[in-house]
Amino acid sequence: MVQEVQAAVGGRAVESVSPPLRPMPGTDMGSRLVLGQGSGQDALDPFLALMHDDVPPHAMFPTHPHRGVEIITYGVGGALYHEDTLGNSGPVVAGGVERNLFGRGFAHSEQPVGGEHYLGFQLFILLSPEDREIEPSFQLLAPEDVPEVTADGINVRVIAGEYGGKHSPLVLRNPTLYLDVTLQPSATATLPVPADYQGLVYVLSGSGQFGAPAQHAGANQRLVLGATTNADTADSGGTTLRVQADQGADTPLRFVLISGRPIFERRS
């Protein structure tokens, strides 16, 4: 069993729990804005936005620019085709990951392919001031390139960072831990959240208890993590988040846990 699952109970509290987030109004997409202006949580340093995408096959995002950010796209269902002005192209499929380091800027377009709805996540990470004029770059991971850790009713896919001794090959400028976690009913996990990181959880399906003291949440709810509690030991190398899936549930608890080191930039 991996060390994180064996860790002592305790760690991060949950600062806030959103009501179930609804699809964005005014479109025919089922996408939900988890983090960003209009979501009820404008930003969480260093994260500017997180979108839970549900994009119908006919939708398209025409060529548009970004700069000063790094964007991680994580596929959950269907496929999203990417093409950019640097000459990169390819689909993000279910379980795959794409990283765009925009730096000083470039433009890209995106469109579902295969005649299915595209389901996934897009995370916007603010670059530090010294990285905002960096040379742009692109990285695409196939599903089999994303490490997985499985133990006692727990499955963790390591999208970014390290868990259970397995490291994601994703290369990021800002230290970030990004996990896709599935717990079978009644299973418990104690997951790492480094002490100097800020983070959030978003629930895809199922329901369970999060944090210490425990807060209940289910599908389409966002949980913002609070400060470290004194339940963590001084030699733990960080802090933890305890999660337990509801007992007797028909559906496993699945959620993403995203945390990163703040850059502490003052925004107007």
N, C-alpha and C positions, 0 to 999 in steps of 0.2 A: 504494500500500500504506500502511496506517495506521502511524503512528509507533510504537505499542506493539509491533507485530509485528516492526519493524525493530530494536528496542532490543537492546543488547548482552546476551549470555548472562550470567547471574549472578542474584544477588538472594536471595530467601528460600530458606532450607532448610526441609525438612519435619521437624517435631518428632516426630510420631508418625503411624503408619498403623494403623488398626483392622483386625481381620479382617472379612470380609464380614458386615455387620449383618443380623440375622434379623428377621422380622416379630415384633411384640410378642406375647407369649404371652397366653392367656386371652381372646382375641377371635377373631371370624371375619374380621377385617380383615387385609390384608397390609401394614399400615403399619409403618414402621421408625422408631425414635427415633434420630436422628442425633446430636443434642446435647440434653443435659438429664439429669436424675437417672435413673439406670438405663441410660444409654447407654454408660457408660465414660468419658464426658467431660461432667462435670456442668454446666459453663457455660464460656463464653469471652467475657469482657467486651467489648462490652456485650450479648452474645447469651445469652439464658436457655435457649432451646430451639429445635430445628429438627426438624420432623417430615416424613418422606417418606411421604406419604399414599397409600394404596390402599384406597379405601372402597367396599364393595359397594352396589348401588342401594337395598337395603332399609334401610341404616343411616341413623341420624339423630342429630344433636347438638342436643338440645332447648335451649331458651332458657337461657343461662348468662351470668354477668357476668365482666368483666375490668376491671382498673384498673392504672395505673402502668406500662403497657407499650404498645408499638406493635407491631402484627402485620401482616406482609406475607404474603399468600396468593398463590401462583403456580401457575396451572393447567398441567398437562402433558397430560392426557387427560380426556375426559368433561367434566362441568360440576358445580359446587357452588353451590347457591343460598343466598344470604345474606339474612337479614332481621333488623332490629335495632329496639331501643326508641327510636331517634332518628328512625325513619321511613324509613330507607334499605332498599333491597332490590335484588336482581339477581344473575345468575349469574356466577361466575368460570369462563370457558371455557378450553380449551387455548390457551396463549399469552397469556392475560389475567392481570391483576394486580389485587389488591384490597389497599388499605391501611386499617387501622383504627387510628386514634389514640385509645386508650381514655382516656388522661389520668385525670381524676377518676372515670371509670367509666361504662359502660353495659352492656347485655346484648344478645346476638345468638343466633341459631340458624343451623344449617347442615345441608344435606341434598343428596346427589347427585340430579340430575335427568336425564331423558332415557333412563332404563333402563340406563345403563352404569356401570361402575366409575368413580369419580372418582380421578384420579391427579394428584398435585401436591405442593407444599411449603408448609409454614407455619412462618414464622420469627418468634420472639418476641424483641423488642428491649427491654431495660430502659430506661426513661426516666430522665433525670437528676432529682435531687430537686426542682429548681425546675419541672420539667415535669409532675410527677405529679398536680397539681391543675388542669392545663390543660383548656380546653374540648375535649370529644371531637369528632372529625371522621372523615369517611369519604371514600374515593376509589376509583374503579373504572376500570381501563384496559382497553379492548378490545385484542385482539392486535395490530391495526394501529397502535395508539398506542405500542407498545413498540419503540424504535429497534433496528435491526440493522446490523451491520458485517460485510461479507464480503470475504475476500481470500485467495487461494492455499490453498484447502482448509480455510479457517477461517470459521466463522460464529459471531458473538457477538451475543446479545440482551441489551440493556442494561436490566435490570429496575429497578435503582436506581443513581444516580450517573452517571458519564460515562466513555465509552470511545470512542476513535477520533474525537473531535470531536463525538460525538452524546450528548445528555443525555436521561436518562429524565425524563418529566414527573411522576414520583412525588415527592411532597413528604414528606420525613422530618425529624423533629426531630434525630436523631443522624446525623452524617455516615456514610453506608454505601455501599459499592460491592458490587453484586450482579449477577453475570454468569452467563448460561446459554451455555456454550461447547461447540461441536461441532467436532472436528478429524477430517478424513479420515485414513485410515491413512498413517502416516509424516509427516504434517504437524506442524509445530512452531509454537508461539506463545509470545511473551513478554508476559505480562499484568501490568497494574499492580496493585500492592498498596502503598498509601502507607506510608511508613516508620513513622508513628505509629499505624497500624491493626493490630489483631489479626484473624486470619482462619482459614478452613478451606475445604477442598474436599470435595465429595461426588460420587462417580462414579455416574452413572445406567447407563451402558452402555459397552462396549468396555474398553480398557486402555491404559496408557501410563506414561511416566516423568514424575515431577513434582519440581521443585526442584533445588537445587544444594547438595550432590551429589544425583544423581537417585535417587528412590525409586519403586518400581513399585507400581501399584495398579490395581484393576479394579472391576467393578460392585458397588455397595452398600458400598464401602469409604470411610471417612472419613479425611482427612488434615488434621492440625492444623499450621498454619504456624509456624515458629520465627522467630528473630530475623533481622534484616537481616545479610547478609554483606558483607564489604568489596569484593565484586565490583561493587557498585553505585557509580556515579560520583557525586561530590558535587553535580553540577548536574542530576541526573536528575529532581528534583522529587518523589522518592519512591523506591520500590524495585519489584522485579518478581518474577514467578514464571514460570520457564521450564517448558513442558510439551511433550512429544512423544508423539504417538500411536504405538502399536506398528506396526512395518512388517509388511505382509502380512496384517494383520488383516481378518476378514470384516465387522467391525462398526466404524463410526466411534466415536471416543472422545467421549462426552458427559458433561459434569460442570457443577456449579454452583460458582462461586468467590464466597465471601461474606466481606467484611472490613468492619470498622468501627472507629471511634475509641472506645477505652475510656473509661468514666466514672470508673473507679478507685474505686468504692464498696466499702467493706469489708463483707463479708457474714458473719453469724455462722454 
